[in-house]
Amino acid sequence: MPDKEKLYDDAVDLYADDKYDEAIALYQQALELDPKYADALHGMIMCYQAKGDLDRAIELTKVHLKQEPEDLLAFTNLSMFYQKKGMIKEAEEAGAEARRLDWKRQLLEGKQKS
């Protein structure tokens, strides 16, 4: 059986070829090996977004944010998904959280350089 990294790499290749359902299946297998494998979950989320299933993309992004509540990329994606659905208030809230996390990251980096 392939390891999670091999499954992930193969899924990325399938995603690049617009084979979203096949990529989702491999991402799912990787997640079965490691339920907290964030890269695989991100990949799966982007497949659902590419397929136009924004509801599933939003649902999975929220699952990921429960595991990684300060994931800047996840909040950025969530904002984009909400915007595509016309959910402007929710998009603005997710975007604001992404900006807050980015500012926090910048402050921490600035302190480390001092």
TAGIPE-V797855 format. One record per run of one state. SS is the DSSP state (~ for helix, > for strand, _ for the rest). FROM is the first residue (numbers start at 1). TO is the last residue. Records with the same first field share a line. If there is no record, write none. Layout:
SS = FROM-TO + FROM-TO
This chain:
_ = 1-3 + 17-19 + 34-37 + 52-53 + 68-71 + 85-87 + 114-114
~ = 4-16 + 20-33 + 38-51 + 54-67 + 72-84 + 88-113
